[in-house]
């Protein structure tokens, strides 16, 4: 005899009954709020019956309960818009073969039958972070609110004996979300680093050193426009060390945030002045995995839409070897819709293999560590770099000789820069400089 919960259709029917009971009959607004992959036969029962998946975390819970409580009466006013934001994000990011089920008006179960526990958690974390970024950008309220987070649902207790969902298990998972959010808020307000933030001695306050740094701009020539129309924001110590360089000392989140604010202000100034150019704003990978992330997201989202979509490049720099493709995809998706392009800066000779897995990005590299390498050797290195990039756009900065510059252009690098082209500048020019390709290729 077939168990009544063996099919997606029966599970969906049961879930809609839960929604009707929890939402007071408002099924008309919620009945379309489910994303299914029609080619997948998927139920909670199937997952729970697999011994090796018990408590594996392949069922995740995302809740907006704390966000809902924080905005109070505004929830009723903006509820439909909030749900559209949340569920369209889940539907877009959950991936083929996975599905989600609404639980009431502010909670969702996410089912990942084909992923490992770690990858399911990473995917759910990325979805929760993306929902939070969009809710912040929509500015439903001016004061700080707790954003959604993901928590795993213990599969060994996910179902009752009759096959129905164990709502107590769901509540426990949601309570873990709340505890994590409270811990983060307390840590932020006390000045201590929250989980996954920059490591600091217990009880210490992480201070920004941005005031001690000197901002400047690299300039780059673009093959498409045959002009110097890309300006890359950078900052240096008193000794001249570029703090964004691949092997520079780690930057704490407070410094990264303040530098990003300076870069955002420079970008706005460039656009206000009418300079028809692009700007690259760098952010260390570590800052996008720590407490600075929400504010960095807000800074980018609050820039004028037309300007950032046409002219802003977000550069992810100092990507560690242990970064996984899932981590990098999550970062890309957080910003991709808000900027012209997302770039990852990699080692020219041995780019991170995980970065090379990604699409919808461009690849950058710094040639300064290569010093005065032989022209032909550098040409071969850049040819290989260009080939590995495939259809992705590429740029190389730090070229120090005219020979290097010519070889980079000959290798098909799309944008090139360095002292071989022009010196770094402290202030942006009033207009772009047109430089014909022939002029750069001349001996």
C-alpha positions, 0 to 999 in steps of 0.5 A: 500500500502506497504511503499517502506522503510518498508523492509530491502532490500529497505533500503539497496538499498537506502543506496547503492545509498547514498554510490555511490553518496558520494564515487564517485562510489566506490561501488565495495569496499564498497558493502559488508560493511553491517552487517545484522541479517537475522532474524530481520525485521528492518528499520529506518522507523519502529523505527521512527514510534514508538512514545515511541522511538522518540529521544531515542538514539537507532540509533547511529552514529560513524564517523572517519571524524576527524581521516581521516582529522588528518592522511591526505594523509595516509587515501588513503594509509591505507583506506581499512585496516582502514575500515576493522578494523572499520567494523569488530569491529562493526560487532563483537560487535553490537550484535544479532538483531542490524545492521549498515549502512555505510554512505560514507567512514568514517561514520556508522549508528548503529541501536539498536531496542531492546535496551534502549537508555542508553544501545544503547549508552553504546554499541555504546561507547564500539564499538567506544572505541574498534575501537579507540584502534585498530587504535592506535595499528595499528600505522597509524601515530606517532602523536596524532589523534582524535579517533572515538566517538558515538553520538545518532541520534534524531529519531524524525528527522531521516527521511524526509517526503518521508522516506529518511534519513535526512542527516542534522540530521546525520551531526548534530550528527557528529558535536556533536562528533567533539565538544566532541572530541575537548573538550577532547583534550583541557582538556587533553592539559590544564592538566584538567580532561576530562569528566568521569576522576578523579574528581579534583578542577576546573583548577587544574592539576592532578599529579602522586604520583607513585614516592612516592609508592613502587612496589612489587610482590605477589607470587602465587602457581598454581595448574596446574603447581604445582609451584610458577609461578604467580607474581602479581604487586602491589604498597604500600605507606610508611605506607604499604597500598596496593594502589590496595586493594579493600578499598584503597583510590581512585587513580587518572588517572595519578598515575594509568598510571605511575604504569601501565608503571612500571608494563609493564616495569617489565613484559618486563624485566621478559620476557627478562630474560627468566623467564617462569612465568605469571604476573598480571598487575592491573588497577583500574576500574576508570582509564579505564573509564577516560582519562588514557584509551587510553595510557593504551591500547597503553601500553598493545598493544605495548608489544611483542605479544607472551609474552603478549598472553602467560604470561600477565594477566590484572587485573581489580581492585576496581570495584564499585558496580554501575558498570553495566555488559555492562561497564564491557563487554566493558572493557573486550573486549578492552583487551581480544584479547591482553592478556592471560586473563582478570581478575576481582578482587572481594570481596571473600564473596560477589562478584559483581553480575554484574561481575558474569554475564561475561564469558571469564574472571577469578575471583580473590579475596583478603583474607587479609580483613578476617584476622585470620578467622576460617579455616573451615569458610574460607573453606566454603566461598571459596567453595561458591566462587569457585562454583559461579565462575563456569567454570571460573578460580579462584585465591585467594591471602592474605592467612595468615596461612597454614590452610587457604592455605590448605583450599583454595587448598582443595576448588579447587581454581586454584591459591593461594598466601599470607604470608602463602605461601611466603613473598612478593618480591621486585624483580622477581626471576631468575626461578620459584619454583616447590612446589608439592601439597603434600608439601602444604597440609601437616600439 
